[in-house]
Amino acid sequence: MEAIEDLDRDETVKKSAVRARGNGAANGSGDSKQKAIAHAVSTIEKQFGKGAILTMTADGIDREIERRAMALTALLEPTMILVMGGVVLTIVLAVLMPIMEMNQLVR
């Protein structure tokens, strides 16, 4: 089963490489950039194994998503505190207003 997954992954990588080469030519970017990227990818594959570049890419994407989630959470927490404070204030006023009105009637 693992061999089949490796073959599927190899085919996907080859198709992506062909697409990337085609897009580079259409965009007018130089071959030197593509050669540098291809060299970097082959070096990483030779040094760490075939799936290493995919694992490194996935780890990088995971870190980016986690960083964005933490930033969103950091912005959302104070907002939630303010909203909850407003809800509590509304409840307190809803309880105290009738009591104050009754106090005015007694005087």
ChimeraX commands (.cxc) that place a marker at each C-alpha (Angstrom):
marker #1 position 0.00,0.00,0.00 radius 0.5
marker #1 position 2.87,2.36,0.81 radius 0.5
marker #1 position 4.45,1.74,-2.60 radius 0.5
marker #1 position 1.19,2.77,-4.30 radius 0.5
marker #1 position 1.06,5.97,-2.23 radius 0.5
marker #1 position 4.70,6.70,-3.15 radius 0.5
marker #1 position 3.90,6.25,-6.84 radius 0.5
marker #1 position 0.86,8.53,-6.57 radius 0.5
marker #1 position 2.94,11.13,-4.76 radius 0.5
marker #1 position 5.72,10.87,-7.37 radius 0.5
marker #1 position 3.18,11.38,-10.17 radius 0.5
marker #1 position 1.70,14.38,-8.35 radius 0.5
marker #1 position 5.14,15.91,-7.87 radius 0.5
marker #1 position 6.01,15.36,-11.54 radius 0.5
marker #1 position 2.74,16.94,-12.69 radius 0.5
marker #1 position 3.31,19.91,-10.38 radius 0.5
marker #1 position 6.84,20.34,-11.72 radius 0.5
marker #1 position 5.58,20.30,-15.31 radius 0.5
marker #1 position 2.88,22.86,-14.42 radius 0.5
marker #1 position 5.41,25.05,-12.64 radius 0.5
marker #1 position 7.76,24.97,-15.62 radius 0.5
marker #1 position 4.91,25.90,-17.93 radius 0.5
marker #1 position 3.76,28.78,-15.70 radius 0.5
marker #1 position 7.30,30.12,-15.41 radius 0.5
marker #1 position 7.66,30.30,-19.17 radius 0.5
marker #1 position 4.28,31.97,-19.55 radius 0.5
marker #1 position 5.12,34.58,-16.91 radius 0.5
marker #1 position 8.44,35.40,-18.56 radius 0.5
marker #1 position 10.52,34.59,-15.49 radius 0.5
marker #1 position 14.03,33.36,-16.15 radius 0.5
marker #1 position 15.18,29.77,-16.27 radius 0.5
marker #1 position 17.79,30.48,-13.61 radius 0.5
marker #1 position 15.09,30.80,-10.94 radius 0.5
marker #1 position 13.53,27.49,-12.00 radius 0.5
marker #1 position 16.92,25.79,-12.08 radius 0.5
marker #1 position 17.73,27.09,-8.61 radius 0.5
marker #1 position 14.44,25.81,-7.25 radius 0.5
marker #1 position 14.86,22.44,-8.98 radius 0.5
marker #1 position 18.40,22.18,-7.59 radius 0.5
marker #1 position 17.22,23.06,-4.09 radius 0.5
marker #1 position 14.43,20.49,-4.26 radius 0.5
marker #1 position 16.73,17.75,-5.57 radius 0.5
marker #1 position 19.32,18.54,-2.90 radius 0.5
marker #1 position 16.73,18.32,-0.14 radius 0.5
marker #1 position 15.36,15.08,-1.58 radius 0.5
marker #1 position 18.86,13.57,-1.78 radius 0.5
marker #1 position 19.74,14.70,1.72 radius 0.5
marker #1 position 16.51,13.91,3.58 radius 0.5
marker #1 position 14.51,11.54,1.36 radius 0.5
marker #1 position 11.67,11.87,-1.12 radius 0.5
marker #1 position 8.90,12.87,1.26 radius 0.5
marker #1 position 11.02,15.34,3.22 radius 0.5
marker #1 position 10.23,18.34,1.06 radius 0.5
marker #1 position 6.49,17.65,1.35 radius 0.5
marker #1 position 6.82,17.23,5.11 radius 0.5
marker #1 position 8.79,20.47,5.40 radius 0.5
marker #1 position 6.24,22.31,3.30 radius 0.5
marker #1 position 3.36,20.92,5.37 radius 0.5
marker #1 position 5.14,21.91,8.59 radius 0.5
marker #1 position 5.64,25.43,7.26 radius 0.5
marker #1 position 1.97,25.72,6.32 radius 0.5
marker #1 position 0.97,24.37,9.76 radius 0.5
marker #1 position 3.13,27.01,11.47 radius 0.5
marker #1 position 1.62,29.77,9.32 radius 0.5
marker #1 position -1.94,28.67,10.08 radius 0.5
marker #1 position -1.16,28.40,13.79 radius 0.5
marker #1 position 0.40,31.88,13.76 radius 0.5
marker #1 position -2.68,33.36,12.08 radius 0.5
marker #1 position -5.02,31.55,14.48 radius 0.5
marker #1 position -3.08,32.89,17.46 radius 0.5
marker #1 position -3.24,36.44,16.05 radius 0.5
marker #1 position -6.99,36.13,15.50 radius 0.5
marker #1 position -7.45,34.76,19.02 radius 0.5
marker #1 position -5.40,37.61,20.46 radius 0.5
marker #1 position -7.75,40.10,18.77 radius 0.5
marker #1 position -10.91,38.19,19.63 radius 0.5
marker #1 position -10.30,37.78,23.38 radius 0.5
marker #1 position -10.53,41.48,24.35 radius 0.5
marker #1 position -13.57,41.91,22.11 radius 0.5
marker #1 position -15.34,39.02,23.82 radius 0.5
marker #1 position -14.52,40.50,27.23 radius 0.5
marker #1 position -16.09,43.82,26.22 radius 0.5
marker #1 position -19.19,42.12,24.80 radius 0.5
marker #1 position -19.65,40.02,27.94 radius 0.5
marker #1 position -19.21,43.15,30.07 radius 0.5
marker #1 position -21.99,44.82,28.06 radius 0.5
marker #1 position -24.28,41.82,28.59 radius 0.5
marker #1 position -23.63,41.82,32.33 radius 0.5
marker #1 position -24.23,45.60,32.49 radius 0.5
marker #1 position -27.57,45.16,30.70 radius 0.5
marker #1 position -28.65,42.44,33.14 radius 0.5
marker #1 position -27.60,44.50,36.17 radius 0.5
marker #1 position -29.46,47.57,34.89 radius 0.5
marker #1 position -32.53,45.45,34.13 radius 0.5
marker #1 position -32.56,44.31,37.76 radius 0.5
marker #1 position -31.70,47.68,39.35 radius 0.5
marker #1 position -34.05,49.94,37.37 radius 0.5
marker #1 position -37.28,48.54,38.90 radius 0.5
marker #1 position -35.70,48.72,42.34 radius 0.5
marker #1 position -34.78,52.40,41.81 radius 0.5
marker #1 position -38.30,53.17,40.54 radius 0.5
marker #1 position -39.81,51.56,43.64 radius 0.5
marker #1 position -37.46,53.61,45.80 radius 0.5
marker #1 position -38.66,56.83,44.08 radius 0.5
marker #1 position -42.30,55.90,44.71 radius 0.5
marker #1 position -41.68,55.37,48.41 radius 0.5
marker #1 position -40.22,58.86,48.89 radius 0.5
marker link #1:1,2 radius 0.2
marker link #1:2,3 radius 0.2
marker link #1:3,4 radius 0.2
marker link #1:4,5 radius 0.2
marker link #1:5,6 radius 0.2
marker link #1:6,7 radius 0.2
marker link #1:7,8 radius 0.2
marker link #1:8,9 radius 0.2
marker link #1:9,10 radius 0.2
marker link #1:10,11 radius 0.2
marker link #1:11,12 radius 0.2
marker link #1:12,13 radius 0.2
marker link #1:13,14 radius 0.2
marker link #1:14,15 radius 0.2
marker link #1:15,16 radius 0.2
marker link #1:16,17 radius 0.2
marker link #1:17,18 radius 0.2
marker link #1:18,19 radius 0.2
marker link #1:19,20 radius 0.2
marker link #1:20,21 radius 0.2
marker link #1:21,22 radius 0.2
marker link #1:22,23 radius 0.2
marker link #1:23,24 radius 0.2
marker link #1:24,25 radius 0.2
marker link #1:25,26 radius 0.2
marker link #1:26,27 radius 0.2
marker link #1:27,28 radius 0.2
marker link #1:28,29 radius 0.2
marker link #1:29,30 radius 0.2
marker link #1:30,31 radius 0.2
marker link #1:31,32 radius 0.2
marker link #1:32,33 radius 0.2
marker link #1:33,34 radius 0.2
marker link #1:34,35 radius 0.2
marker link #1:35,36 radius 0.2
marker link #1:36,37 radius 0.2
marker link #1:37,38 radius 0.2
marker link #1:38,39 radius 0.2
marker link #1:39,40 radius 0.2
marker link #1:40,41 radius 0.2
marker link #1:41,42 radius 0.2
marker link #1:42,43 radius 0.2
marker link #1:43,44 radius 0.2
marker link #1:44,45 radius 0.2
marker link #1:45,46 radius 0.2
marker link #1:46,47 radius 0.2
marker link #1:47,48 radius 0.2
marker link #1:48,49 radius 0.2
marker link #1:49,50 radius 0.2
marker link #1:50,51 radius 0.2
marker link #1:51,52 radius 0.2
marker link #1:52,53 radius 0.2
marker link #1:53,54 radius 0.2
marker link #1:54,55 radius 0.2
marker link #1:55,56 radius 0.2
marker link #1:56,57 radius 0.2
marker link #1:57,58 radius 0.2
marker link #1:58,59 radius 0.2
marker link #1:59,60 radius 0.2
marker link #1:60,61 radius 0.2
marker link #1:61,62 radius 0.2
marker link #1:62,63 radius 0.2
marker link #1:63,64 radius 0.2
marker link #1:64,65 radius 0.2
marker link #1:65,66 radius 0.2
marker link #1:66,67 radius 0.2
marker link #1:67,68 radius 0.2
marker link #1:68,69 radius 0.2
marker link #1:69,70 radius 0.2
marker link #1:70,71 radius 0.2
marker link #1:71,72 radius 0.2
marker link #1:72,73 radius 0.2
marker link #1:73,74 radius 0.2
marker link #1:74,75 radius 0.2
marker link #1:75,76 radius 0.2
marker link #1:76,77 radius 0.2
marker link #1:77,78 radius 0.2
marker link #1:78,79 radius 0.2
marker link #1:79,80 radius 0.2
marker link #1:80,81 radius 0.2
marker link #1:81,82 radius 0.2
marker link #1:82,83 radius 0.2
marker link #1:83,84 radius 0.2
marker link #1:84,85 radius 0.2
marker link #1:85,86 radius 0.2
marker link #1:86,87 radius 0.2
marker link #1:87,88 radius 0.2
marker link #1:88,89 radius 0.2
marker link #1:89,90 radius 0.2
marker link #1:90,91 radius 0.2
marker link #1:91,92 radius 0.2
marker link #1:92,93 radius 0.2
marker link #1:93,94 radius 0.2
marker link #1:94,95 radius 0.2
marker link #1:95,96 radius 0.2
marker link #1:96,97 radius 0.2
marker link #1:97,98 radius 0.2
marker link #1:98,99 radius 0.2
marker link #1:99,100 radius 0.2
marker link #1:100,101 radius 0.2
marker link #1:101,102 radius 0.2
marker link #1:102,103 radius 0.2
marker link #1:103,104 radius 0.2
marker link #1:104,105 radius 0.2
marker link #1:105,106 radius 0.2
marker link #1:106,107 radius 0.2
view
